[in-house]
Amino acid sequence: MKAARWHGVKDIRVEDIPEPAPKPGDVKIKVAWTGICGSDLHEYLAGPIFVPVGEKHPLSHDKAPITMGHEYCGTITELGEGVTGLANGDRVAIEPIFACGTCPACLEGTYNLCDSLGFVGLSGGHGGFAAHSVVPARMVHKMPDALSMEQGALVEPAAVALHAVRLSKIKAGDKAAVFGAGPIGLLVVEALRVAGASEIHVVEPSDVRRRKALELGATAAIDPTATDAVAAIRAATGGVNVAFEVTGVPQVLPQCIEATRHEGQVLVVSIWEKEASFQPNTIVLKERQLQGTIAYRNVYPAVMALMTQGYFSADRLVTKRIALDDIVAEGFEALVAEKSHVKILVEAPE
């Protein structure tokens, strides 16, 4: 079958590999759609970050080259021995977390903080940029009939956003800022609406993405190349209760901190390619909190329930649909060249 495989920086190849078969406890999936994630782009431009090179990942038992793609959905075509509660023909969204189940974080139920954390399509396994995938049955979530397959490919990134907002201290009526209106930032805007934020101030240099943020419910969308974003947010709000950092750009982190009020909170959602610095007194003197968040846990059912109510809509977020053969030129390179894209979906080959 065809699969898009990571070999190195700026070296993703669509090649033929053996079609996977399910082992006991696994399910085989005919992939439908897979989104290109910011994490995929980081691996393409500056990896390896999550991709295991040299030594195999302790849970996937894979190393580069690996089949990429972790934001995906499809239809179950085969059940491994011992799998119950699922059937051929079930439409499923994949929760692609590798977790050991035995470290302290896993034993406490916080499996996204596993000591050996990995992701199908980043840390090995049978990723979604392929015709077929095989994953442990625990990774699949049956999709409501009302959701399209394109919606299924958005469950994973929407879960990142909803988990970040649920982890934050935001309360109904609070004010928030979101720095970065890429796919995750825009999904955070929607998750903040779900949580009842009274004002959502978005900071984003792309005009297309600013307009999209307003369309999705942002109160204001600020161009940081033309305006002092921190001054604008503080003038409008006096300082927000919570700011979300969703850019991974080092100079943005101190801006997020300074945009919050006393006892405010900054949620760091991005994955970083390099270090970022800030003056600790900006935290100390206002008793602010700096909180990290990674991936998601126990949130897929809630995401899909919200999708049935119209949140996290593929119709609003997907800006391009491409074939697997075109994934480098029309996918990764397009995302590098054009910051106007929100979400690019890749259709699996037959």
Summary of the structure (lengths in Angstrom):
residues: 350
radius of gyration: 19.8
end to end distance: 8.8
largest distance: 61.0
contacts: 1286
relative contact order: 0.16
helix: 30%
strand: 27%
